[in-house]
């Protein structure tokens, strides 16, 4: 039995113990909870959970008919699957994740455009130098590799700083994530590969343009 806090008498009998479960939100800590028979409570509603091997949607009609046979006046509201309930409880997290993904894609696009602009401007400043190199016998492939090496240096420096910042920010944000870690190796590796491809793609056009410079025109370039 359990003690009534007002009178000090035992008026509740414990008839069973159930396994711990999350009550309202999947990220919420498991709180101590007790259940009372419906006829001994004053709440105006009940919540039922039905387990079935069939599709949950197919059971809804049968459940409504079963309730109507007990009391046709009982309203049934808020029917949803457990999966839907979980998805609703993490809606804000999913929205923030979608928004963060959109901003990440936009940042990647802007980084590619910025990198292309910087490299194109650098190549234009080094036109006379590139022309002189080619006039002295430098092969186009060597000139192209020279520009791509510059991309590699920028990628290593920027990528290292970005990975460190990503791990640090992810650790701070781990409390906001559900069933995810702030420093997922797969995610970090995927982001590194994507940024590498974006950087190489942005640097390929200026590198190819530098390799096709006419040495005679480049030497007269102002």
N, C-alpha and C positions, 0 to 999 in steps of 0.2 A: 504494500500500500504506500501511498504518499501523503504527506502531511498538508493539511489545509493551512495556508499562511495566516488566515484570519481567525480561525477558531482553534487551531492546533490539533484538530482531530484528523484521523485517517479516513479519507472519504474517496480515494482513488486507488483502484487495484491495478497493478501492472500485470498484464497477461501475456506479454511477449516483447521481444526486442528485435528490431530490424536493422539491417546494415546501413551504415552511414551513406548519405546521398546528398548531392547538392540540391538545394530547394528552389531557388529562384534563378540564379545566374550561374553559368558554368565556371566563371572565374571567381565566384564568391567562396569564401572559406566555408567548410562544413560546420554548421551551427547545431548546437544541441536542440533537438526537436522532439515533441511528443504528440501523439495522435489520440484524439478522443472519439468515441462513437458518435455518429451524427445525431442520434436522439438525445444525447447528453450535452450538446452544444447549442448555442443560440445563433450560430452563423446561418445566413440564409442561402447558402450554396454548398455544393459538394464538388469535389474534383475526382474524376475516375481516370485510371490509366488502364488501357486494354492492350494486352500482348497477343499478337496473332502471327501466324505463319503466312497469312495471305497479305495482299497489298493493303496497307492501312486505309486507303480511300474506299476500298470495297467493303470495309467493316462498318463504316459510318452509318449507312442506311440500316443495317441490322441492329446496331446499337440504339438508334432512334426508335425503331419498332419495339425493342425490348423495354425501353423506358416508358413508351406510350402504353404498353400493356400493364405496367405497374401503376402509372398515373398519367393519364392523357393531358393533364393540365401542367405537368412539369415542363418548363422551358429548357432547351438545350442550347447552350451558347459557348462560343470560344472553342469549337472543335478544331483540333490541329494535331499533326503528328509530332512525335518527340523530336524528329529532325528539324521540323519547322520551328519548334520552340527554341531549340539550341541556336538555330540561325538567327532568330529574332533577338536572342539575348546578346549576340555578338555583332549586331547590325552596325553599331558605331565603330567597332574595331574593323569590320570589313570595309566600311565607308572610308575610314582613315587610310586603310591599306590601299584601296583603289585610288584615292586622291594622291597618296605618296607615289604610287606607281606612275600616275600621269605626270606628276612633277619630275620624277626621275627620267621619264622618256623625253620630256621637254628639255631638261638639263643636258641630257646626252646629245640631243639635236643641236642645242646651242653650243655645246663644247666642240662638236664636230665642225660647225660653221666657223667658230672662233679659231680652231686649230688650222683649218684650211686657210683662213684669212691671214693668220700670222705667217704660215709657211709660204704662201704666195707672195706676201710682201717681202719676206726674207730673200726669196729667190730673185725677186725684181731688184733688190739692193745689191745682190751678188752676181748680177748678170755679167758685168765685165770680168769678174774673177772666174766665173764658170767658163766664159768664152776663152780666157787666157789658158785655163787648164786644158780645154779641149784642143786649142791651137797647139799646145805643147805635147799633145798625144793622149790625153785622158780619154778613155772610152766612155760612151754614153752610159753604159751600165755602172761604171764607177761614179759618175756624176749623180746618177739616180740613187745609188747606195749612200752617197754622201748626204743627200737630203733625208733619206729614210733613217740614217743614223741619228740625225737631229730629232726626228720624230721619236725614235727609241729612247733617247735621253729624256725628252720631255715626258714620255709615257712612264718611264721608270720612276722619275722624281714625283710626278703628279700622282701616279698610281700608288706609290708607297704612302704618301701623305693621305690620300683618299682612303686607303684600306685601314690605316691606323685610326683615322677619324670615324670610319664606319663601325669598326669594332667598339670604339669608345662610346659612340652615340647609341649603338645597338644594345650595349650593356646597360646604359641608363634607361632605355626604352623597354627593356625586357619585362618589366612589371606590367606593361600595357598589352603584352602579347598573350595569346592563348595557344597553348601547345606548340609554341615556337620559341626559339632561342634568338638572342640578339646578335649572335656571331655564328651563324650557320655556315660551315665550311663550303657546302654546295652552293649556297647563294653567293658567297664571296668569290668563289672560283668562277661561277657563271658571269658575275658582274665584271670580273677581271678579263675574261675572254671577250665579252661583248665590247668593253671599252678598248681593248687591244685592236679588235677588228675595225671599230669605228675610227680609231686614230690612224691605222694603216690606210684605211680607205680615204680619209681626209688628206693624208700626206702623199698618196700615190699620184694624184693629179699634178700638184706642184713638182714632184720628183720627175714625173714623165715629161713635164714641160721643160724642166731644166736640162734633161738629157737630150732634148731636141733643139736646143739653142744653136743657131748658126754662129760659129766662132767669129767670122768676119763682121757680122752685124753686131755681135755682142761687144767686140772691141771698140766699135764706134758708138756704143750705147751711152747716152748721157743720163 
